[in-house]
């Protein structure tokens, strides 16, 4: 993020209430974690403030169940100075949640509903903040079909059990576009000095929503939605290796443990940047 985005991360899990109305994290500056059944699968959410600041976590997560086989996963990463980015990310997700819960699903496709919700979030952030903005990345899961919608540089990633990448969003940034065009490798990009310049935000009049293709989920496929607090501290291969195998809660623990270690104790030749962090991992259950 262009805005700079704090304590040792604890992975003590919260059981959480029923999902009626969805869940938004953080409810405080964190760290907070929830594991919960949703939309015919299981999700693990984590959100925590950067270890280099006492308050003002600008990252937010949302999990919403629309019916027994439909889930919505979202991460927002705010920008805009003290309090501004925090407000923008929470307002965007609260607006999306309300729009999804009140939409006419009998007469509209979920794709249309999500796009309308993101447009409403953009209008809400413009109207209710003073120059603040936020990234917004959403993955919908209907049955065994997933689709990503995104604005900014938060990541949506879907991987198979053999480390196959089925979907990876492109960061809306000069560095992200350079990776997509083949001018930079993922390894080079993580150290690039302009990595945090983002060219597309919710909260701007020229916001553009990128809509991904439909991805058919196979058994054991894993979905990840994360802010750059994760992707600035782990190489893509390290993320995929921890996503693809073992119980979902353990996958999340490994991701957070390594990211936190690198934030707190950076080493030469390894990525390491203190930042707020928000991560959702999700798998469909075998029977769904």
C-alpha positions in Angstrom: 0.0 0.0 0.0 1.1 3.6 -0.5 0.1 4.3 3.1 2.3 2.6 5.6 0.5 0.1 7.2 1.7 -4.4 15.7 2.7 -7.1 19.0 3.6 -10.7 18.8 0.8 -12.7 17.1 -1.2 -15.1 19.2 -3.0 -17.9 17.4 -5.5 -18.7 20.1 -8.7 -19.5 18.3 -12.1 -18.0 19.0 -15.1 -20.2 18.6 -17.3 -17.4 17.4 -21.1 -17.1 17.4 -23.3 -18.5 14.6 -22.6 -16.9 11.2 -26.1 -15.2 10.9 -25.4 -11.8 9.4 -21.8 -12.7 8.6 -18.6 -11.9 10.5 -16.3 -8.9 10.2 -12.8 -8.9 11.8 -11.2 -7.2 13.5 -13.6 -6.4 16.3 -10.6 -4.8 18.0 -7.0 -4.2 16.9 -6.4 -7.9 17.4 -5.0 -10.3 16.9 -8.2 -12.2 16.3 -8.9 -15.6 14.7 -12.0 -17.5 13.9 -12.6 -21.0 12.5 -16.1 -21.7 11.3 -18.2 -23.8 8.9 -19.7 -21.8 6.1 -21.3 -22.4 2.7 -20.6 -26.1 2.6 -17.0 -25.7 3.6 -14.7 -24.5 6.4 -13.0 -21.1 6.7 -10.2 -19.9 9.0 -9.9 -16.1 9.4 -7.1 -14.1 11.0 -6.5 -10.4 11.4 -3.9 -8.6 13.4 -2.3 -5.2 13.7 1.3 -4.6 12.6 3.9 -5.3 15.3 5.4 -1.8 15.0 2.3 0.2 16.1 -0.1 0.1 19.1 -3.4 0.7 17.3 -5.2 1.5 14.1 -5.4 -1.8 12.2 -6.3 -0.8 8.6 -6.9 -4.4 7.5 -10.4 -6.0 7.7 -11.9 -9.4 6.8 -15.5 -10.5 6.1 -17.1 -13.9 5.9 -20.7 -14.3 4.8 -22.9 -17.3 4.2 -25.8 -16.6 1.7 -27.1 -20.2 1.8 -26.0 -23.7 2.7 -23.7 -23.9 -0.4 -22.8 -20.2 -0.9 -20.0 -18.3 0.9 -18.5 -14.9 0.3 -14.9 -14.2 1.5 -13.5 -10.7 1.5 -10.4 -8.7 2.6 -9.9 -5.0 2.6 -6.7 -3.1 3.2 -7.2 0.6 3.9 -5.1 3.6 2.9 -5.3 7.2 3.8 -3.5 8.0 7.0 -4.3 7.5 10.7 -7.9 6.4 11.1 -8.8 7.1 7.5 -7.7 3.7 6.1 -9.2 1.9 9.0 -12.6 3.5 8.4 -12.4 2.9 4.7 -11.7 -0.8 4.9 -14.4 -1.4 7.6 -17.0 0.8 5.8 -16.4 -1.0 2.5 -16.9 -4.4 4.0 -19.9 -3.4 6.0 -21.5 -1.9 2.9 -20.8 -5.0 0.9 -22.3 -7.2 3.6 -25.5 -5.2 3.8 -25.9 -5.1 0.1 -25.4 -8.9 -0.2 -27.8 -9.7 2.6 -30.6 -7.5 1.2 -30.2 -8.3 -2.5 -32.8 -10.1 -4.6 -31.0 -13.4 -5.2 -34.0 -14.9 -7.0 -33.9 -12.5 -9.8 -30.2 -11.6 -10.0 -27.0 -13.6 -10.5 -24.5 -13.5 -7.6 -21.9 -11.9 -10.0 -24.2 -8.9 -10.6 -25.1 -8.6 -6.9 -21.4 -8.5 -5.9 -20.5 -5.9 -8.6 -23.4 -3.7 -7.4 -22.2 -4.2 -3.8 -18.7 -3.1 -4.6 -20.0 0.0 -6.5 -22.1 0.8 -3.4 -18.9 0.4 -1.2 -17.0 2.8 -3.5 -19.8 5.4 -3.1 -19.9 5.0 0.6 -16.2 5.4 1.1 -16.1 8.5 -1.2 -19.1 10.0 0.7 -18.1 9.2 4.2 -14.3 9.7 4.4 -11.9 12.5 3.6 -9.6 11.1 0.9 -9.3 7.6 2.4 -9.5 4.5 0.2 -9.1 0.8 0.5 -8.3 -2.3 -1.5 -11.2 -4.9 -1.8 -10.8 -8.5 -2.8 -13.8 -10.8 -2.8 -14.1 -14.5 -3.6 -17.6 -16.0 -4.0 -18.1 -19.8 -3.7 -21.4 -21.2 -5.1 -21.5 -24.9 -4.8 -18.1 -25.9 -6.3 -17.7 -22.8 -8.4 -15.5 -19.9 -7.2 -15.0 -16.5 -8.7 -12.8 -13.5 -7.6 -13.6 -9.8 -7.8 -10.9 -7.3 -6.9 -9.7 -3.7 -6.6 -6.2 -3.0 -5.6 -3.4 -5.3 -4.5 -4.9 -7.7 -1.9 -4.5 -11.3 -3.2 -7.0 -14.0 -4.1 -5.4 -17.4 -4.8 -6.8 -20.8 -5.5 -4.5 -23.8 -5.4 -4.8 -27.6 -5.9 -3.3 -30.3 -3.8 -0.3 -30.6 -6.2 0.6 -26.9 -6.0 -1.3 -26.1 -9.1 -2.4 -22.5 -9.3 -6.0 -22.4 -10.5 -6.5 -18.6 -9.9 -4.2 -15.8 -8.9 -5.3 -12.2 -9.0 -2.9 -9.6 -10.5 -2.1 -6.7 -8.2 -3.3 -3.3 -9.6 0.1 -1.7 -9.4 3.0 -1.0 -11.7 4.9 -4.0 -10.2 1.9 -6.3 -10.4 1.4 -5.5 -14.1 5.1 -6.0 -14.7 4.9 -9.5 -13.2 1.8 -10.3 -15.4 3.7 -9.0 -18.5 6.8 -11.1 -17.7 9.1 -8.2 -17.0 9.5 -9.1 -13.4 9.5 -12.5 -11.6 7.7 -13.0 -8.4 11.1 -13.3 -6.6 12.2 -9.9 -8.0 9.0 -8.2 -7.3 8.9 -8.9 -3.6 12.0 -6.7 -3.2 11.0 -4.0 -5.6 11.1 -0.5 -4.1 7.9 0.5 -5.8 6.0 -2.6 -4.8 3.6 -0.6 -2.6 2.4 1.9 -5.2 -1.2 0.9 -5.9 -3.1 2.3 -8.9 -6.7 1.3 -8.2 -8.7 1.8 -5.0 -12.2 1.6 -3.6 -13.0 5.2 -2.7 -12.0 6.8 -6.0 -14.1 8.1 -8.9 -12.2 6.0 -11.4 -12.3 2.7 -9.6 -12.2 -0.4 -11.8 -13.4 -3.8 -10.7 -11.6 -6.8 -12.2 -13.7 -9.9 -12.4 -12.0 -13.3 -12.7 -13.2 -16.4 -14.5 -15.3 -19.1 -12.9 -13.0 -21.8 -11.2 -14.3 -25.3 -10.6 -13.2 -26.5 -7.2 -11.9 -30.0 -6.9 -11.5 -31.9 -3.7 -8.9 -30.4 -1.4 -8.6 -27.2 -3.4 -7.8 -24.3 -1.1 -8.8 -20.6 -1.4 -6.8 -17.8 0.1 -7.7 -14.1 0.3 -5.0 -12.0 2.0 -3.7 -8.5 2.4 -0.1 -7.5 1.6 0.8 -8.1 5.2 1.1 -11.7 4.0 2.3 -11.3 0.5 5.1 -8.9 1.4 6.6 -11.4 3.9 6.2 -14.7 2.1 7.2 -15.7 -1.4 4.4 -17.1 -3.5 5.9 -20.6 -3.4 6.0 -20.5 0.4 2.3 -19.5 0.6 1.3 -22.3 -1.8 3.3 -24.9 0.1 1.6 -24.1 3.3 -1.9 -23.9 1.7 -1.9 -27.2 -0.2 -1.6 -29.8 2.5 -2.7 -30.7 6.0 -5.6 -29.4 8.1 -6.8 -25.9 7.2 -6.2 -24.5 10.7 -2.6 -25.7 10.6 -2.1 -24.2 7.1 -3.2 -20.8 8.5 -1.0 -21.2 11.6 2.1 -21.9 9.4 1.4 -18.9 7.2 0.9 -16.5 10.1 3.9 -17.9 12.1 6.3 -17.3 9.2 4.9 -13.9 8.3 5.1 -12.7 11.9 8.6 -14.1 12.3 9.8 -12.1 9.3 8.1 -9.0 10.5 9.7 -9.2 13.9 13.1 -10.5 13.0 13.9 -9.6 9.4 17.0 -11.3 7.9 19.1 -10.4 4.9 18.0 -12.1 1.6 14.5 -12.7 3.0 11.4 -10.6 2.6 10.4 -8.8 5.8 8.1 -5.8 6.3 6.0 -4.9 9.4 2.4 -4.5 8.4 -1.2 -5.2 9.4 -2.2 -8.6 8.2 -5.5 -10.2 7.2 -5.9 -13.7 5.9 -8.8 -16.1 5.0 -8.3 -19.7 4.0 -11.2 -21.8 2.8 -12.0 -25.4 1.6 -15.2 -27.1 0.6 -15.9 -30.2 2.7 -15.6 -33.5 0.9 -19.3 -34.2 1.0 -20.5 -30.8 -0.3 
